[in-house]
Amino acid sequence: MGKKRKQKVRKGKKKPSKSKHRVNKLWQLFKDNKKPRSCPRCGPGFFMAKHKDRYTCGKCGYSEKQVKK
């Protein structure tokens, strides 16, 4: 007969944290009183990331080139 193995203790699912970190991050976007650009494909609520030469949507991958002034 072989050795007996111990069974692993199964842990339950983790509950989502109710931290204020996500809320603070959202308010940092609106700190300059400028609303970030929303994605035309995804609609309002999905903001586009500002890069050096373009705006890009993180959800669908849509991108626009910035107009040079």
Contacts in CASP RR format, 6 or more apart in sequence:
PFRMAT RR
TARGET T0000
AUTHOR 0000-0000-0000
METHOD contacts of the structure
MODEL  1
MGKKRKQKVRKGKKKPSKSKHRVNKLWQLFKDNKKPRSCPRCGPGFFMAK
HKDRYTCGKCGYSEKQVKK
29 36 0 8 1.000
29 47 0 8 1.000
30 36 0 8 1.000
36 47 0 8 1.000
36 48 0 8 1.000
36 50 0 8 1.000
37 47 0 8 1.000
37 48 0 8 1.000
37 50 0 8 1.000
37 55 0 8 1.000
38 44 0 8 1.000
38 45 0 8 1.000
38 46 0 8 1.000
38 47 0 8 1.000
38 48 0 8 1.000
39 46 0 8 1.000
39 47 0 8 1.000
39 48 0 8 1.000
39 57 0 8 1.000
39 59 0 8 1.000
39 60 0 8 1.000
39 62 0 8 1.000
40 62 0 8 1.000
41 57 0 8 1.000
41 60 0 8 1.000
41 62 0 8 1.000
42 57 0 8 1.000
42 59 0 8 1.000
42 60 0 8 1.000
42 62 0 8 1.000
46 57 0 8 1.000
46 58 0 8 1.000
46 59 0 8 1.000
48 55 0 8 1.000
48 56 0 8 1.000
48 57 0 8 1.000
48 58 0 8 1.000
48 62 0 8 1.000
48 64 0 8 1.000
49 55 0 8 1.000
49 56 0 8 1.000
49 57 0 8 1.000
49 58 0 8 1.000
53 65 0 8 1.000
53 66 0 8 1.000
54 63 0 8 1.000
54 64 0 8 1.000
54 65 0 8 1.000
54 66 0 8 1.000
55 63 0 8 1.000
55 64 0 8 1.000
55 66 0 8 1.000
56 62 0 8 1.000
56 63 0 8 1.000
57 63 0 8 1.000
END
